[in-house]
Amino acid sequence: MRKITKWYVLGGSLLILLTGAVSMTLGMGGFFRDEINKTITETTSSFLGSIYLAFLLGRFRKKEWEHKKTAQEIKTYILFGLLLFSLRSISRLVFCAFDKAGQELLGYLLSTATDLLCLIFIYIKMPAKEEGETYK
């Protein structure tokens, strides 16, 4: 378990650094306005984070930390990550709608609740470890 766990910790740290590098590059390069830089950084971090969370939730769901994932499992987790990203993007739009209407607190609550429901939904729909399943 320790070897795989170390890779997940390292991977999460590298994704944070990558997002920071994207933000720094956009900010220092002056390619776009500040608001566009912020949106690009938030979208990038949301996308990478969703893929990462899908793989992490898959490990928790299967209760299996010892073996590498098969190609089919990787494809499945990437699809779940894309679904999570899509649902989180909708949640972000809901927040923006309430924020513009002056209901920022309600937007935060609805956005948070939507994100949690999305994570629960994704976790439930992921394949679990079946009885008698063995790993090579």
C-alpha positions in Angstrom: 0.0 0.0 0.0 2.8 2.4 0.8 4.3 2.4 -2.7 1.0 3.3 -4.4 0.0 5.8 -1.7 3.4 7.6 -2.2 2.6 7.9 -5.9 -0.8 9.4 -5.2 0.7 11.9 -2.8 3.5 12.7 -5.3 1.0 13.0 -8.1 -1.3 15.3 -6.2 1.7 17.5 -5.2 2.8 17.7 -8.9 -0.7 18.6 -10.0 -0.7 21.5 -7.6 2.7 22.6 -8.8 1.6 22.3 -12.4 -1.5 24.5 -11.7 0.8 27.0 -10.0 3.1 27.0 -13.0 0.2 27.6 -15.4 -1.0 30.5 -13.2 2.5 32.0 -13.0 3.1 31.7 -16.7 -0.2 33.3 -17.6 0.4 36.1 -15.0 3.9 36.8 -15.9 3.4 36.5 -19.7 0.6 39.0 -19.8 -1.1 37.0 -22.5 -4.7 37.7 -21.3 -6.5 40.0 -18.9 -6.4 39.0 -15.2 -10.0 37.6 -15.2 -9.2 35.4 -18.2 -6.0 34.1 -16.5 -8.0 33.3 -13.4 -10.6 31.4 -15.5 -8.0 29.4 -17.4 -6.2 28.5 -14.1 -9.5 27.5 -12.4 -10.6 25.4 -15.3 -7.2 23.7 -15.6 -7.1 22.9 -11.9 -10.7 21.7 -11.9 -10.0 19.4 -14.9 -6.8 17.9 -13.4 -8.3 17.6 -10.0 -11.4 15.8 -11.3 -9.2 13.2 -13.1 -7.1 12.8 -10.0 -10.1 12.4 -7.8 -11.6 9.8 -10.1 -8.5 7.7 -9.8 -8.3 8.2 -6.0 -12.0 7.4 -5.5 -11.5 4.3 -7.7 -8.7 3.1 -5.3 -11.0 3.7 -2.3 -14.0 2.0 -4.0 -12.1 -1.2 -4.9 -10.2 -1.1 -1.6 -7.1 -2.1 -3.6 -3.8 -0.2 -3.3 -1.3 -2.9 -4.2 -1.6 -3.4 -7.9 -1.4 -1.3 -11.1 -4.6 -0.5 -12.9 -5.4 -2.2 -16.2 -5.9 -0.3 -19.4 -9.6 -0.7 -19.1 -9.7 0.6 -15.5 -7.6 3.6 -16.6 -10.1 4.4 -19.4 -13.0 4.0 -17.0 -11.5 6.3 -14.4 -10.7 8.9 -17.0 -14.3 8.8 -18.2 -15.5 9.2 -14.6 -13.0 12.1 -14.2 -14.5 13.8 -17.3 -18.0 13.3 -16.0 -17.0 14.8 -12.6 -15.4 17.7 -14.4 -18.6 18.3 -16.4 -20.8 18.1 -13.3 -18.4 20.5 -11.4 -18.5 22.9 -14.3 -22.3 23.0 -14.1 -21.9 23.6 -10.4 -19.6 26.5 -11.1 -22.2 28.0 -13.5 -24.9 27.7 -10.8 -22.6 29.5 -8.4 -22.0 32.3 -11.0 -25.7 32.7 -11.5 -26.4 33.2 -7.8 -23.3 35.4 -7.4 -24.5 37.8 -10.0 -27.9 37.9 -8.4 -26.3 39.0 -5.2 -27.0 35.7 -3.4 -23.3 34.7 -2.9 -24.0 32.6 0.3 -26.7 30.6 -1.4 -24.4 30.1 -4.4 -21.7 28.8 -2.2 -24.1 26.4 -0.4 -25.6 25.1 -3.6 -22.3 24.7 -5.3 -20.8 22.9 -2.4 -23.8 20.6 -2.1 -23.8 19.9 -5.8 -20.0 19.0 -5.7 -20.6 16.7 -2.8 -23.5 15.0 -4.5 -21.4 14.6 -7.7 -18.6 13.0 -5.7 -21.0 10.6 -4.0 -22.7 9.8 -7.3 -19.4 9.1 -9.0 -18.2 6.9 -6.1 -21.4 4.9 -6.1 -21.3 4.3 -9.9 -17.7 3.2 -9.9 -17.1 -0.5 -10.1 -16.3 -2.1 -6.7 -14.1 -5.0 -6.0 -16.0 -8.2 -6.7 -16.0 -11.3 -4.5 -13.2 -13.6 -5.4 -11.5 -11.0 -7.7 -7.8 -11.6 -7.8 -5.0 -9.4 -9.1 -2.0 -10.5 -11.1 
